Amino acid sequence: MQNFAFEKLDICGLAIVNPFYIEDERGYFLKSYEKEVFRQAGIETDIFENFESWSKKGVIRGMHFQTVKPQSKLVRAIYGEIFDVAVDIRRESPTFGQWRGVHLSGENHKALFIPGGFAHGFLVLSDTALVSYTCSGQYFKGCDTGIPWNDPDVGVEWPLTSLERVIISERDQRFAPLKCKIMETGGG
């Protein structure tokens, strides 16, 4: 039996979550979230909604964020493998514009906790992947936007060597770079 374990990353607020996990001859039982355990680990969030996506190899979803009432997310690959990325877009943060990527899979059972104020996206590395996003706060469609997956000012090092192509939605291809979004809002 493995109890919850939290690995804090070097960008304030980001954490890899190793869930409560038991495996035997029947299969496994996994608990991905428990409010009090997370609170004791310094992660305070009110879970509001849950999403799932199923994607095929080479799909990049993101880099999304909400401009009003940013959501924190607990992201986990239930099946398959993804390279999950969070970019710090908190203007006052000393790590503004920096990114971190984590391999999440149905085999390693890890999750990534991403606080509000980050852009988020992932690349599917396996033939298919089923990904769960547990989010705090309400989703506001009109306030959902993003930055390009390949924004040169952010410089995410996506593991693309084993892929023949990447698949990106038309919407995600139209996002303006992070530096343009800063200029639009007068931030910096």
C-alpha positions in Angstrom: 0.0 0.0 0.0 1.3 3.5 -0.9 -0.1 6.5 0.9 -0.2 10.0 -0.6 3.2 11.6 -1.2 3.8 15.1 -2.5 6.9 16.2 -4.5 7.0 20.0 -4.5 8.6 21.3 -7.8 10.8 24.4 -8.0 8.0 26.6 -9.2 5.9 27.7 -6.2 2.6 25.9 -6.1 3.4 23.1 -8.6 3.5 19.6 -7.1 3.6 16.0 -8.3 1.1 13.9 -6.4 1.7 10.2 -5.8 -1.8 9.0 -4.8 -3.1 6.5 -2.3 -2.6 3.2 -4.2 -3.2 -0.5 -3.4 -2.8 -3.3 -5.9 -3.5 -7.1 -5.5 -4.6 -10.0 -7.7 -8.0 -8.3 -8.4 -6.4 -5.1 -9.8 -5.9 -1.8 -8.1 -7.7 0.8 -6.0 -6.5 4.5 -6.3 -7.6 7.6 -4.4 -6.5 10.7 -6.3 -7.7 13.4 -3.9 -8.6 13.8 -0.2 -9.2 17.4 0.9 -7.6 17.1 4.4 -4.5 15.2 3.1 -3.9 17.9 0.5 -4.5 20.7 3.0 -1.9 19.1 5.3 0.5 19.1 2.4 -0.1 22.9 1.9 -2.5 22.5 -1.1 -5.7 24.4 -0.4 -8.3 24.1 -3.2 -12.1 23.6 -3.4 -12.8 21.0 -6.0 -15.7 22.2 -8.3 -15.8 20.1 -11.4 -14.1 17.2 -13.3 -13.4 16.8 -17.0 -12.0 13.9 -19.1 -10.4 13.9 -22.5 -9.5 11.0 -24.7 -6.9 11.7 -27.3 -4.6 9.9 -29.8 -0.9 9.9 -30.2 0.6 13.3 -31.1 -2.3 15.3 -29.9 -1.3 18.5 -28.0 -4.1 20.0 -25.9 -3.3 23.5 -24.6 -1.7 25.7 -23.4 -5.0 26.9 -21.8 -5.8 29.1 -18.9 -8.7 31.2 -17.6 -8.4 35.0 -17.3 -11.1 35.4 -14.7 -11.0 33.3 -11.5 -8.1 31.0 -12.6 -8.7 27.4 -11.9 -6.3 25.1 -10.1 -6.1 21.6 -11.6 -5.2 18.1 -10.6 -4.3 16.3 -13.8 -3.8 12.6 -14.2 -3.5 10.2 -17.1 -5.9 7.3 -16.3 -4.8 5.4 -19.3 -1.8 5.9 -21.6 1.0 8.4 -21.3 1.2 12.1 -21.6 3.9 14.8 -21.2 2.0 17.3 -19.0 3.2 21.0 -19.0 2.5 24.0 -16.7 3.7 27.5 -17.5 3.8 30.1 -14.7 1.8 33.1 -16.0 1.5 34.9 -12.7 3.0 38.3 -13.5 4.3 39.0 -10.0 5.9 35.5 -9.7 9.7 35.3 -9.8 9.3 32.3 -12.1 7.0 34.1 -14.5 7.2 32.5 -18.0 9.0 29.4 -16.8 7.6 25.9 -17.5 7.9 22.4 -16.0 6.9 19.1 -17.7 6.1 15.8 -16.0 5.4 12.4 -17.5 2.0 11.1 -16.3 0.8 7.7 -17.2 -1.7 5.0 -16.3 1.3 3.0 -15.1 3.0 5.5 -12.8 -0.4 6.8 -11.4 1.1 10.2 -10.7 -0.8 13.4 -11.0 0.3 17.0 -11.3 -1.3 19.7 -9.1 -1.3 23.1 -11.0 -2.4 26.2 -9.0 -4.4 28.9 -10.6 -2.3 31.3 -12.6 -0.6 28.7 -14.9 -1.2 27.8 -18.5 -1.6 24.1 -18.9 -1.3 21.6 -21.7 -0.2 18.1 -22.6 1.2 16.0 -25.4 0.0 12.4 -25.9 2.9 10.0 -26.2 1.1 6.6 -26.2 -1.3 5.4 -28.9 -4.2 6.8 -26.9 -4.6 8.5 -23.5 -7.5 9.1 -21.2 -6.8 12.2 -19.1 -8.7 13.4 -16.0 -8.7 17.1 -14.9 -10.2 17.8 -11.5 -10.6 21.6 -11.2 -11.4 24.2 -8.6 -13.8 27.0 -9.4 -16.2 27.2 -12.2 -15.3 27.1 -15.9 -16.0 30.3 -17.7 -16.0 29.7 -21.5 -15.7 33.3 -22.5 -12.6 33.7 -20.3 -10.8 30.6 -21.5 -7.8 31.4 -23.6 -4.2 30.2 -24.1 -0.8 30.7 -25.5 0.8 28.7 -28.3 2.2 25.3 -27.5 5.4 26.3 -29.2 5.7 29.9 -27.9 9.4 30.7 -28.5 9.5 33.0 -25.5 8.4 30.1 -23.2 10.5 27.4 -24.9 8.8 24.2 -23.8 11.0 21.2 -24.7 8.3 18.8 -25.9 9.4 15.2 -26.4 8.6 15.1 -30.1 11.3 12.7 -31.4 9.1 9.6 -31.5 6.2 11.3 -33.2 5.5 11.5 -36.9 3.3 14.6 -36.5 1.5 16.7 -33.9 -2.3 17.3 -33.9 -3.5 20.7 -32.6 -7.0 22.2 -32.7 -7.6 25.2 -35.0 -8.5 27.2 -31.8 -5.2 26.4 -30.2 -3.2 27.3 -33.3 -4.7 30.9 -33.1 -3.4 31.8 -29.6 -1.2 34.9 -29.3 2.2 34.5 -27.6 2.6 35.2 -23.9 4.5 38.4 -24.5 1.6 39.7 -26.7 -0.9 38.9 -23.9 1.2 40.9 -21.4 1.3 43.9 -23.7 -2.5 43.7 -24.4 -3.2 44.0 -20.6 -0.4 46.4 -19.8 1.2 43.9 -17.5 4.8 43.0 -17.4 
